[in-house]
Amino acid sequence: MTTQTAPTFTVETRPDAATDEQVAELLANPAFGAKFTDHMALVDWTQGGGWANPRVTAYGPIPLEPAASVFHYGQEIFEGMKAYRHADGSIWTFRPEINAARFARSARRLALPELPEDLFLESLRALVELDQRWVPDQSLGEVSLYLRPFMIATEQALGVRPANRALYCVIASPAGAYFTGGLKPVSIWLSEDYVRAAPGGTGTAKCGGNYGASLAAQAEGIENGCDQVAFLDAVEQKWVEELGGMNLFFCYKDGTIVTPELSGTILEGVTRSSLIELARERGHEVVERRYSIGEWKDDAASGDLAEVFACGTAAVITPVGRLKWRGGEVSMGGGEIAESLRNALLDIQYGRVEDTHGWMHQLV
């Protein structure tokens, strides 16, 4: 039996790295996705040569030709993850093998090359090891180092076909709580003019086009006094799918939790699957099924629907307090289940309780 060794990333440290004082100042008040660490990880791919030249180098602009395929045909995918500093100073990330598998599925859907899991994992480790001083201490609150792996098609060609050259990259940004001001219910606008994804489309892939297509609906929601937007299915305009970047859970008075089933148009969230498991361990019946907008409205109005929450890597869990649409709105109370599950997940991620699931992966 042979043991597979992880790929080796060459490391070139930047001479003008931020000072320890500058890093400390940023970590004391991190804004989500606004400032980035000193370095980034890169790997090249070509049709003939495969994956090559894994390296960590200075964070900075990526030179691209104006005719690069990513600009014209949207061949791009990404992931979102976090690195957490535990009390003993070690640094961990959460279920990265699930992100690696989803990254490969997204690549297949966008006709991009699949990145091997060992290369994905080592890119995270190599970057975090070099920039580990950017991982904030949990004594500062709900803080972490947000990791953004992504891949773009870089071939200079205007022919409509899969590109023969691509670039994989990981960048990192110290992050505080996604929603400033603490955990408080958000308002959701129901999109009736736009859909996020259609059957056979890219809904299950984590690609920029899905998010770009959601922004007009998001702007409409903000204009109507809401924080986020909820999308319905593209065929019947009846079934609740997800928010622009988060999965939804519906909690009933009897303890049952319903979440929209993975229909082929919903992104399979890592946080979503983890919360289903945690909720079931706590005695909740979790049902994955189609969930209609009529059911949401009626059950919220009657009070049978105790609470609603959304989840994702960046926000973790946020309660939903109001659903609004043209001509009406309903409110939801509670938040106890959301808060309990949120605390349980964060305790695992920050190493405050034993990881009995084997979800955490040590980076440094």
N, C-alpha and C positions, 0 to 999 in steps of 0.2 A: 504494500500500500504506500503510495507516494503522498507527501504532504504538499499542498499547493501553497506557494509563497505569495504574499501580497505584492502587487506591483510597487516599484520604488519611484517616488516622486523626487526629482531633483529640486533643490531649494536655493533660491536666490533672494536674499534679504534686501530690503530697500534701504538705502543709506539715509533717507530723510524720514524715517519712521517717527510716528508721534511720540512725544515724551511721555513718561509715566504720569506726569502731572496733567497733561492733556487728556490721556486716557481716563484717568480718575475723574476728571471734570465731566467727561461725556457719560461715564457710567453712572454718575450721581443723578443724572436726569436724561435718560435715553429716550429718544423719540423713535417710533417704529419706522424702520427703513429709511432713516434720514442721513445717518453717518455710517461709514464703512471702515472695516479694519484695514491694516496696512497692506495685506496681501490677498491674493486670489489663487485658486487652483485651476489649471488648464490642462486639457488633453485634446490632441488633434485627431481627426479621423479622415481617411480617404478611402474611396472605393477599392483601390488596389492594394493599399498598405494596411488597412484596418486602423486600430487605435495605436497611437504612438506619441512619444514625447510628453509623458506626464510630468508636470512641473508646478511648483509654487513660486510665484513671482510677485512683484509689486502690483498692488491694485491700481488700475488706471484704464485709460481708453483702449478699446480693442479696434485695431485697424481693419476696416472692411471696405471692399469695393462697392461702389454705388449699385452695381448690378448683382450684388450678393442675393442669393435666392430668398433669404429670410425677409428681405425688404419687399419682395414682389409677390411671393406665394405663401408667406406665413408659416414656413417650416420652422417651428419653434415650440419647445416644451419646457416645463420647469417643475420644481418641487419646492416645498416649504417645510422646514424642520427647525428644531431648536437644540442648542447645547446648554446644559444646566450644570452649574457648579454645586457640588455637594458639600456638606459641612466639613469633610476632611480635605477639601481642596481638589479632589478628583473631578473630572469633567465627563459628562455622559450625554448621550442623545437617546431619543425615544423611538423604538421600533424601526430603525433605519432600513432593515431588510424589506419592510413593507413599502417604504418609499422607493427603494431600488426596483422592486417588482412593478410598481405602478409607473415608474419612469420608463421602464422597458415597454410596458403596454402602450404608454403614450407615444413612445418612439415608433412602435409598429403602426399605430393609427396615422401618424403624420409622415410616414415613409422616411423616417430617420433611422440611423443605425442604433441598435440596442447596445447600451453600455453594460458590460459585465458587472455583477454585484460586487465582486471584490475590488474592482476599480472605483466604483461608486463609494464604497465604504472607506477605502484608503484615501480618496480625495478629501473626505470630511476630516479624517484623522490627521492627515498631513497639514491641512490648513489650520485646524484648531490647535494642533500642537505648537505651530509657529506663532499663532496669534492668541495664545491662551490667556494673556493678560487682559484681553478684551472681553473675557467671559465674566460677567459681574457676579459678585457674591450675593447669595440669596438673602443676606441680612438687609440688603437694599430694597427688598420687596419682591414683587412678582416680575423678576428680571431674568434675562437669558441672552444668549447670543443666537440671533436668528440666522439660519443658513439657507441660502438660495442656490441650489444646483439648477443649471439650465443648459439647454443645448440649442444651437442655431445652425441653420444651413448657410455655409459661407461660400459656396461655389459661385464664381462669376459667370452667370449664364441666365438668359431670359427665356430659354425653352421651358415649356410647362412639363416638368418631369421631376422625379426625386433628385435632389442634389447629390453630387459625387464627392462633396467635401463638407465637413461639419466641424464644429468646435463645441466642446463641453467645458463648462466653467462653474466654479463655486465661488460665491462672494458671501460675506458675512457682515452682519450689522447688529450692534448691541440694541436690545429691545426692552422696553418696559411694558406695562399693561397696554393691550391693543386699544381698549376704550378708556380714555382718560377720565378721571373723576370717580373711579371705582366701579364696582359691579352694580349696574342699574338697568332696569328694563329698557329695551329699545322699541321703537315704533317701526312697523313693517308696512310698506306700500305694496298693494297687490298689482302686479303688472298685467294689464288686460290688452295691451297693444303689442307687446314684445314677448318672444320666447327665448329661453337660454339655449336650448338644444333640441334637435329633432331626431327621431329614430334613424339610425344609420349614420348620424353625424358624429361630432367629436365630443359629445357630452361626457363620456367616461374618460376622456383624455384631459390631462392638466396642461392646457395650451393657452397661449395668450389670446387667441381669437375668441375663446369663450368669454373671457373677462372683458375684452374690448367690446364685444357685442352686448354686454350687460350694462355698459356705462350710461347709455341713453335712458334706460329704464331707471337706473340709479339716480340720475339727475332729475327725472320726473318725480321720483319719490321724495327727494330733498325739497323740490319745489312745493310739494304737498305736506311738508312738515314731518317727514319720516326719515329714519336713519338708514334703513336698508330696504331692499326690494325682494319680493317673493315671486317666483316664476311658476307657471302652470305648464302642463304638457302641451306639446305642439299640435297634437291630433284632435283632441276633444276640448281642449282648454278647460279642463275640469279637475285634473289631478294635480295636487301639490307636488312640486319636485324639490327645489331647494332655493336658497337665497343666492345672491350673486357670487358668494364665495364660502358659504357655510351650509351644512346639512341641518335639517329640522327634526325636532322631537316633540311629541304631543303627550302630555301626562294627564291621566284621568283621576278622578276622585278615588276610585277603587285601587289605585296603584299601578294600573296598566299603563304602559308606555307604547305609543305607536310612532313609527318612523317610516317615511316613504320607502318602499322597496327599491332595490337597485334595478332600474328598468332598462338600462342601456343608454339612458340620457342623463343619469345622475352620477356625479363624481363619487367614487368609493372612498370616502374620507377615512384616514387613519384614526383620527379622533372619534369619528362615528363608530367604527367597529369596536374600539376600545371601550367606549361608553356602553354599548350594548352588553358587552361581557360584564362590566362592573355593575350595571343595573340588575342584571340577572342574578349575580352573586348576592345582591342585597335584597333579593326576594321579589323583584318586580317582574311581571310578565311583560316581555318586550316583543311586540308584534311588528314584523316587517311586511307591509302590505300597501296597496294603493290607498291613498287618503285624499278625499275630495275636498275642494274648497267649500262646498256646501256644508260638509261635516264640520270643518273648522269653524265656520261662521255660526252654525246652529248650536254646536256644543259649547262654544264660548259664551254665546248669548244666554243659554240655559244655566250656565254655571257648572255643567258636568265636566267640562274641560278645566282642570285645575291650574295647569301652567303649560307654557310652551317655551322651549329654549332652542337656540341655534348653537352649533359647535364647529370648530375648525382649529387648525394648528395655531394661527396667529391669535385669535380671540379666546381660545380654549372653550369656554361656555359663556354665553350671554343670554339672560332671560328676555323673552319677548312680552311686552306689556300691552301692545295694541296692534291690531290689524286694521288698516284703513284702505278703502277703495272708493271709486266714484259713487257717491250717494250713500255711504254708510261707513260704520266702523264698529268694532267690538273690542272690549278690553279683557285682559286676563290678569289674574292675581297670582299669589303664591310666589314660587321661586325656591321653595325648600328642597325639592328634588334636584333642581339644577345646581344649587349651592352645595348640596351634599356630594353629588357626583363630581363636581368641579374640584372640591377640596380633596376628594379621594384620588383623583387623577394627578393633581399637582403634588400631593404627598409622595406618590410613586416617582414622579419625574424629578423632584428635588431630593429624593433619597431620604425622606423623613420617615418612611415606613418600608418594611421589607418588600422587595419586588418578587412576589410569589409567582408572577406570570412569565418572568424572564424577558420583560419588555425593554429593559434598559441596556444600552450598549456603551461600554466605556471607550472614550476617545483618548483621554490623557490621564 
